[in-house]
Structure formats: structure tokens, C-alpha cells
Amino acid sequence: MDPKLTEVSQFFDRFKAAFVRNDFDTCATFLSQLKVLLTEFKSLPPLFEDTPNAVQELTIARDIYEHAVVLSVKTEDQDAFERDFFQLKPYYTDARSRLSLSPQEFPILGLNLLRLLVQNRIAEFHTELELLSSAALENPCIKHAVELEQSFMEGAYNRVLTARQTVPHETYVYFMDLLAKTVRDEIAGCSEKAYDYLSINDARQMLLFSSDQELSEYIKEEHPEWEIKKGSVFFQKAKESAPCKEIPSLQLINQTLSYARELERIV
């Protein structure tokens, strides 16, 4: 085996051993070294040179970047996820004809769709979806993300929250928890504008919590401006604390009249 390829394989084995131990700091150190070593392989993107060990080099590089993506989820680093995913993506597209299908491809593609949904990047979500093959769209990991987006757009928040119990891959839990928080924040924002107060039971059901304790902890951490008293959740304090912006009505009237005069001159 080529000495450079042997060195990368040995480093990668040490990375995987640390990964199994959940020693993520050590993983990050090895990953940085691996990425530097990979730059010496001319068979990798963007060059794709036809070297004697091209297939082995492409395969191990893809495996490294797949582990990098999963590591970013484990460490809850969304910026690292985006960087590593875009480094990995050419191996799923440009190198597809030279490599066999990776068992991690569909779970990671679905994970990226879920990330875009959590970040409310809906246009990019649909762009990525359009690039997928018909076989990919039938995969449970991809279908899970698509069904979530449909439920989110329909406002079927209960389906979004219950979907956490049926995730197709363990790495999805992190983004599902973030999505659940996004959903609850959306419901909370609408509730405090629509109601002066709600009973604890109604608030718990509306925010889709299973116990009063979960509701109390959510209010304490996310909405300390709400008040719980006499068996109800009062939003009035939050409304009173919201700044009321003064509308410069006289200025707006003068600007409108000025525009009207200018239009008359043009005509």
C-alpha cells in the first residue's frame, strides 16, 4: 500500500477509536490532521486525477468526511456540520461513478435536509431536494425530512413533535430537539399575542408538553416575563414590557403629499 495512504489509514483508525470512546476533543485533533493529509491526494476533489490508488483514496476520504459530519452533530456544532457536509458532497455527486454507494449517504443527506429545516432555510431545503434521485426520495431518511417539512408548513406542530419518537437514525435526535424548540417558540409567540392568559392545562396542551413540570421549566428558561398564578399563565406582563414604537404620522403625511406633487409634475 502507498505510504501516504497507510499513514492516513492509521490516523483514521485512531480517530475511530477515540470516536467510539466519545473522546470528541481527541477526534477533533485527529480530524484536523487527517484533513491536512488528504490534501496530498490528487485523486480527491477538485482535481479527481486518475492515480493508481484513486478508488482507495476516494473511499477513505469519503469515510473520513462522513465521520466528520456525525462528529459535528455529536458536538452540536452546526457551522462545522455545514463545512464538513459541503466537503463531503462531491463524493456523493462527482465521484458517484467511481465509488460504490455508501451506507451513510442517505442518512447524512436526510440529516442535512433536517438542518436546513431547523434553520428555516426553506428555499435551500427545496433546492437540495430537487437534486436528489428518485431512489433517494424513497429512502426513509429522506422521506422523514420531507414529511417534517410538510407538517411544519401546514402548522401540524403535533406531528412535528411526535416525529422525534420515530427518527430513522440516532443522529437525527439533536436536530429534532432543536426543531421542537422552534415549534414551541412559534406557538408561544402566537399565544401571548392572542390571549391575555391561559389556564395551565390549556397552556400545557397548546405547547404540547406532557406535564405541568415541563411547562414550568420551559416558562422559567424561555419566558421569564410570563407569570404563573392562580392556576393560569398570564401573558399580560409580556405585552406590557414590549416596547411600543411611536408612528411618525405627521412626517408620513408630509412625505405622501410630497410624492403626490412630484407625480403630478411628471404627468
Contacts in CASP RR format, 6 or more apart in sequence:
PFRMAT RR
TARGET T0000
AUTHOR 0000-0000-0000
METHOD contacts of the structure
MODEL  1
MDPKLTEVSQFFDRFKAAFVRNDFDTCATFLSQLKVLLTEFKSLPPLFED
TPNAVQELTIARDIYEHAVVLSVKTEDQDAFERDFFQLKPYYTDARSRLS
LSPQEFPILGLNLLRLLVQNRIAEFHTELELLSSAALENPCIKHAVELEQ
SFMEGAYNRVLTARQTVPHETYVYFMDLLAKTVRDEIAGCSEKAYDYLSI
NDARQMLLFSSDQELSEYIKEEHPEWEIKKGSVFFQKAKESAPCKEIPSL
QLINQTLSYARELERIV
1 9 0 8 1.000
1 53 0 8 1.000
1 56 0 8 1.000
2 52 0 8 1.000
2 53 0 8 1.000
4 37 0 8 1.000
4 40 0 8 1.000
4 41 0 8 1.000
5 41 0 8 1.000
5 53 0 8 1.000
5 56 0 8 1.000
5 57 0 8 1.000
5 60 0 8 1.000
7 37 0 8 1.000
8 34 0 8 1.000
8 37 0 8 1.000
8 38 0 8 1.000
8 60 0 8 1.000
8 64 0 8 1.000
9 60 0 8 1.000
11 30 0 8 1.000
11 33 0 8 1.000
11 34 0 8 1.000
11 37 0 8 1.000
12 30 0 8 1.000
12 34 0 8 1.000
12 60 0 8 1.000
12 63 0 8 1.000
12 64 0 8 1.000
14 30 0 8 1.000
15 27 0 8 1.000
15 30 0 8 1.000
15 31 0 8 1.000
15 34 0 8 1.000
15 64 0 8 1.000
15 67 0 8 1.000
16 67 0 8 1.000
18 24 0 8 1.000
18 26 0 8 1.000
18 27 0 8 1.000
18 30 0 8 1.000
19 27 0 8 1.000
19 67 0 8 1.000
19 71 0 8 1.000
22 74 0 8 1.000
24 71 0 8 1.000
24 74 0 8 1.000
24 75 0 8 1.000
27 71 0 8 1.000
28 71 0 8 1.000
28 75 0 8 1.000
31 64 0 8 1.000
31 67 0 8 1.000
31 68 0 8 1.000
31 71 0 8 1.000
34 64 0 8 1.000
35 64 0 8 1.000
38 44 0 8 1.000
38 61 0 8 1.000
38 64 0 8 1.000
41 51 0 8 1.000
41 57 0 8 1.000
41 61 0 8 1.000
42 49 0 8 1.000
42 51 0 8 1.000
43 49 0 8 1.000
43 50 0 8 1.000
43 51 0 8 1.000
43 53 0 8 1.000
43 54 0 8 1.000
43 57 0 8 1.000
43 58 0 8 1.000
44 57 0 8 1.000
44 58 0 8 1.000
44 61 0 8 1.000
45 90 0 8 1.000
45 91 0 8 1.000
45 94 0 8 1.000
45 95 0 8 1.000
46 90 0 8 1.000
48 94 0 8 1.000
48 95 0 8 1.000
51 57 0 8 1.000
54 98 0 8 1.000
55 98 0 8 1.000
55 99 0 8 1.000
58 91 0 8 1.000
58 95 0 8 1.000
58 98 0 8 1.000
58 99 0 8 1.000
59 99 0 8 1.000
61 91 0 8 1.000
62 88 0 8 1.000
62 91 0 8 1.000
62 95 0 8 1.000
62 99 0 8 1.000
62 102 0 8 1.000
63 102 0 8 1.000
65 84 0 8 1.000
65 87 0 8 1.000
65 88 0 8 1.000
65 91 0 8 1.000
66 88 0 8 1.000
66 102 0 8 1.000
66 104 0 8 1.000
66 108 0 8 1.000
68 80 0 8 1.000
68 84 0 8 1.000
68 87 0 8 1.000
68 88 0 8 1.000
69 81 0 8 1.000
69 84 0 8 1.000
69 85 0 8 1.000
69 88 0 8 1.000
69 108 0 8 1.000
69 111 0 8 1.000
70 104 0 8 1.000
70 108 0 8 1.000
70 171 0 8 1.000
71 80 0 8 1.000
71 84 0 8 1.000
72 78 0 8 1.000
72 80 0 8 1.000
72 81 0 8 1.000
72 84 0 8 1.000
73 81 0 8 1.000
73 111 0 8 1.000
73 171 0 8 1.000
73 174 0 8 1.000
73 175 0 8 1.000
74 171 0 8 1.000
76 174 0 8 1.000
78 115 0 8 1.000
78 119 0 8 1.000
81 112 0 8 1.000
81 115 0 8 1.000
82 115 0 8 1.000
85 108 0 8 1.000
85 112 0 8 1.000
88 108 0 8 1.000
91 99 0 8 1.000
91 102 0 8 1.000
92 102 0 8 1.000
92 105 0 8 1.000
92 109 0 8 1.000
93 131 0 8 1.000
106 136 0 8 1.000
106 139 0 8 1.000
106 141 0 8 1.000
106 142 0 8 1.000
107 141 0 8 1.000
107 168 0 8 1.000
107 169 0 8 1.000
107 171 0 8 1.000
109 128 0 8 1.000
109 132 0 8 1.000
109 136 0 8 1.000
109 141 0 8 1.000
109 142 0 8 1.000
110 141 0 8 1.000
110 142 0 8 1.000
110 144 0 8 1.000
110 145 0 8 1.000
111 141 0 8 1.000
111 169 0 8 1.000
111 171 0 8 1.000
111 172 0 8 1.000
111 175 0 8 1.000
112 128 0 8 1.000
113 125 0 8 1.000
113 128 0 8 1.000
113 129 0 8 1.000
113 142 0 8 1.000
113 145 0 8 1.000
113 146 0 8 1.000
113 149 0 8 1.000
114 144 0 8 1.000
114 145 0 8 1.000
114 148 0 8 1.000
114 172 0 8 1.000
114 175 0 8 1.000
114 176 0 8 1.000
114 179 0 8 1.000
115 175 0 8 1.000
116 122 0 8 1.000
116 124 0 8 1.000
116 125 0 8 1.000
116 128 0 8 1.000
117 125 0 8 1.000
117 145 0 8 1.000
117 148 0 8 1.000
117 149 0 8 1.000
117 152 0 8 1.000
117 175 0 8 1.000
117 179 0 8 1.000
118 175 0 8 1.000
118 178 0 8 1.000
118 179 0 8 1.000
118 182 0 8 1.000
120 182 0 8 1.000
122 149 0 8 1.000
122 153 0 8 1.000
125 149 0 8 1.000
129 137 0 8 1.000
129 146 0 8 1.000
132 142 0 8 1.000
136 142 0 8 1.000
137 143 0 8 1.000
137 146 0 8 1.000
140 168 0 8 1.000
141 168 0 8 1.000
141 169 0 8 1.000
144 163 0 8 1.000
144 166 0 8 1.000
144 167 0 8 1.000
144 168 0 8 1.000
144 172 0 8 1.000
147 159 0 8 1.000
147 163 0 8 1.000
148 160 0 8 1.000
148 163 0 8 1.000
148 179 0 8 1.000
151 157 0 8 1.000
151 159 0 8 1.000
151 160 0 8 1.000
151 163 0 8 1.000
152 160 0 8 1.000
152 179 0 8 1.000
152 183 0 8 1.000
157 183 0 8 1.000
157 186 0 8 1.000
157 187 0 8 1.000
157 208 0 8 1.000
158 208 0 8 1.000
160 179 0 8 1.000
160 180 0 8 1.000
160 183 0 8 1.000
161 180 0 8 1.000
161 183 0 8 1.000
161 208 0 8 1.000
163 176 0 8 1.000
164 173 0 8 1.000
164 176 0 8 1.000
164 177 0 8 1.000
164 180 0 8 1.000
167 173 0 8 1.000
167 176 0 8 1.000
183 208 0 8 1.000
184 207 0 8 1.000
184 208 0 8 1.000
184 218 0 8 1.000
184 222 0 8 1.000
185 222 0 8 1.000
187 206 0 8 1.000
187 207 0 8 1.000
187 208 0 8 1.000
188 207 0 8 1.000
188 222 0 8 1.000
188 223 0 8 1.000
191 198 0 8 1.000
191 203 0 8 1.000
191 206 0 8 1.000
191 207 0 8 1.000
191 235 0 8 1.000
192 223 0 8 1.000
192 226 0 8 1.000
192 235 0 8 1.000
192 238 0 8 1.000
192 239 0 8 1.000
193 239 0 8 1.000
195 235 0 8 1.000
196 234 0 8 1.000
196 235 0 8 1.000
196 236 0 8 1.000
196 239 0 8 1.000
197 232 0 8 1.000
197 233 0 8 1.000
197 234 0 8 1.000
197 235 0 8 1.000
197 236 0 8 1.000
198 206 0 8 1.000
198 232 0 8 1.000
198 233 0 8 1.000
198 235 0 8 1.000
199 231 0 8 1.000
199 232 0 8 1.000
199 233 0 8 1.000
200 212 0 8 1.000
200 215 0 8 1.000
200 228 0 8 1.000
200 231 0 8 1.000
200 232 0 8 1.000
200 233 0 8 1.000
203 215 0 8 1.000
203 232 0 8 1.000
203 233 0 8 1.000
204 211 0 8 1.000
204 212 0 8 1.000
204 214 0 8 1.000
204 215 0 8 1.000
207 215 0 8 1.000
207 218 0 8 1.000
209 215 0 8 1.000
209 218 0 8 1.000
215 233 0 8 1.000
216 228 0 8 1.000
219 226 0 8 1.000
219 228 0 8 1.000
219 233 0 8 1.000
223 238 0 8 1.000
225 237 0 8 1.000
225 238 0 8 1.000
225 241 0 8 1.000
226 233 0 8 1.000
226 234 0 8 1.000
226 235 0 8 1.000
226 237 0 8 1.000
226 238 0 8 1.000
227 233 0 8 1.000
227 234 0 8 1.000
227 236 0 8 1.000
227 237 0 8 1.000
228 234 0 8 1.000
END
